[in-house]
Amino acid sequence: MGVITLENEFAVAVAPAKLFKAYCLETDTLLPKILPEHIKNSEIIEGNGGPGTIRKITFAEGKELSYAKQKIEAIDEENLTYSFSLIEANVWKDAVEKVTYEHKFVPTPEGGSICKRTSTYYIKGDAEINKDQIKDVYGKKTAGLFKAVEAYFLANPDA
């Protein structure tokens, strides 16, 4: 099994604690509300929201990805770190065993955040994945997600 590791940083004009809460703790209610054109539903299907919890995200019709299951690996509200593994999805089924995402939210001098993310792709057997395509496509999708969260909080500062 091969392993591909990528690192990204996403700047967001939202305080780290608020961004952490939205992205890590209130995923099931906020993301479908903020991105209804992309996310149809998000729900916990096993567990209580802590480590070991399984979440299923159902995407809007017509998207390449129709669903994804995530397993929460760790949540540290004090240090604003969060990790989960993508354990099932309808893309890359034959090539990827799982993908683990580790996030750390740090403050910027302007009062916003930087989300530092490490993505580790565990490749099945001799399968091949294009690292540059992953970095380009999924980096852009994640940046878009954070920009949508940012826009929501800038438009709704009391949310």
Solvent accessible surface area in square Angstrom, and as a share of the most:
residue,aa,sasa,rsa
1,M,143,0.64
2,G,35,0.34
3,V,85,0.49
4,I,29,0.15
5,T,64,0.37
6,L,10,0.05
7,E,127,0.57
8,N,30,0.15
9,E,114,0.51
10,F,15,0.06
11,A,62,0.48
12,V,5,0.03
13,A,58,0.45
14,V,7,0.04
15,A,48,0.37
16,P,15,0.10
17,A,66,0.51
18,K,64,0.27
19,L,0,0.00
20,F,4,0.02
21,K,103,0.43
22,A,1,0.01
23,Y,18,0.07
24,C,2,0.01
25,L,71,0.35
26,E,61,0.27
27,T,7,0.04
28,D,39,0.20
29,T,99,0.58
30,L,19,0.09
31,L,9,0.05
32,P,25,0.16
33,K,130,0.55
34,I,25,0.13
35,L,18,0.09
36,P,85,0.53
37,E,100,0.45
38,H,77,0.34
39,I,13,0.06
40,K,131,0.55
41,N,60,0.31
42,S,6,0.04
43,E,75,0.34
44,I,66,0.33
45,I,81,0.41
46,E,112,0.50
47,G,56,0.54
48,N,137,0.71
49,G,23,0.22
50,G,17,0.16
51,P,93,0.58
52,G,34,0.33
53,T,1,0.01
54,I,21,0.11
55,R,7,0.02
56,K,61,0.26
57,I,11,0.05
58,T,37,0.22
59,F,40,0.17
60,A,20,0.15
61,E,162,0.72
62,G,86,0.82
63,K,81,0.34
64,E,114,0.51
65,L,38,0.19
66,S,52,0.34
67,Y,50,0.19
68,A,4,0.03
69,K,46,0.20
70,Q,23,0.10
71,K,75,0.32
72,I,1,0.00
73,E,65,0.29
74,A,50,0.39
75,I,41,0.21
76,D,49,0.25
77,E,107,0.48
78,E,158,0.71
79,N,79,0.41
80,L,31,0.16
81,T,41,0.24
82,Y,5,0.02
83,S,13,0.08
84,F,14,0.06
85,S,0,0.00
86,L,30,0.15
87,I,68,0.34
88,E,75,0.34
89,A,9,0.07
90,N,50,0.25
91,V,29,0.17
92,W,74,0.26
93,K,124,0.53
94,D,130,0.67
95,A,16,0.13
96,V,15,0.09
97,E,97,0.43
98,K,71,0.30
99,V,1,0.01
100,T,19,0.11
101,Y,23,0.09
102,E,94,0.42
103,H,6,0.02
104,K,81,0.34
105,F,3,0.01
106,V,33,0.19
107,P,98,0.62
108,T,26,0.15
109,P,135,0.85
110,E,151,0.68
111,G,47,0.45
112,G,6,0.06
113,S,0,0.00
114,I,38,0.19
115,C,0,0.00
116,K,89,0.38
117,R,17,0.06
118,T,36,0.21
119,S,2,0.01
120,T,21,0.12
121,Y,2,0.01
122,Y,60,0.23
123,I,7,0.04
124,K,74,0.32
125,G,54,0.52
126,D,143,0.74
127,A,35,0.27
128,E,160,0.72
129,I,32,0.16
130,N,88,0.45
131,K,100,0.42
132,D,108,0.56
133,Q,107,0.48
134,I,3,0.01
135,K,102,0.43
136,D,74,0.38
137,V,50,0.29
138,Y,45,0.17
139,G,12,0.11
140,K,136,0.58
141,K,110,0.47
142,T,13,0.08
143,A,38,0.30
144,G,40,0.38
145,L,31,0.16
146,F,1,0.01
147,K,102,0.43
148,A,22,0.17
149,V,0,0.00
150,E,23,0.10
151,A,58,0.45
152,Y,34,0.13
153,F,13,0.06
154,L,114,0.57
155,A,79,0.61
156,N,58,0.30
157,P,92,0.58
158,D,147,0.76
159,A,61,0.47
